[in-house]
Every structure is written in C-alpha cells, then in structure tokens.
C-alpha cells in the first residue's frame, strides 16, 4: 500500500507543479477532437500540412501518427494553444 500512496503523492505534486500549463491533463485525443470540431480536417490540413490531416483523415490514424512523430505533435499542440486563446 505504501507504493500506491507514494504514486498518488507524486501525481499530486506533479499536477501542482504545472499550474500554468494549459496542456496539462489534456489528452492528445481530446486535442484532436476539439480541433476537428472547430476547424475540420480540411482546415487543419491547411494549417498543418501533414498527411494524417490531408489524406483520408481519421482520429485513429492521426493519433497513431502524432504519438510517433514529436515534431508534428508539437505543431498540433501549438495550434491547440492558439485555439484556446480565441475561445
């Protein structure tokens, strides 16, 4: 039980250490759902020219690509931050 208590404490400390990070606690899947609902796949593909948005885009294929491609994920996260500012 002691290990579980430590994990919980570590998680709480980490969450408290990220108070100004708007991406903290937001899953990549939710980011894509929000962006797709706001912009649509076509506009997302125009803003970020990656095939997972321009060539038969699906949530599943986009998640798979973005989880394996850090530079593309960074671009999507930056677009999401811009989207949050306009909300």
C-alpha positions, 0 to 999 in steps of 0.5 A, a space after each residue: 500500500 505504501 507504493 500506491 500512496 507514494 504514486 498518488 503523492 507524486 501525481 499530486 505534486 506533479 499536477 501542482 507543479 504545472 499550474 500554468 500549463 494549459 496542456 496539462 491533463 489534456 489528452 492528445 485525443 481530446 486535442 484532436 477532437 476539439 480541433 476537428 470540431 472547430 476547424 475540420 480536417 480540411 482546415 487543419 490540413 491547411 494549417 498543418 500540412 501533414 498527411 494524417 490531416 490531408 489524406 483520408 483523415 481519421 482520429 485513429 490514424 492521426 493519433 497513431 501518427 502524432 504519438 510517433 512523430 514529436 515534431 508534428 505533435 508539437 505543431 498540433 499542440 501549438 495550434 491547440 494553444 492558439 485555439 484556446 486563446 480565441 475561445 
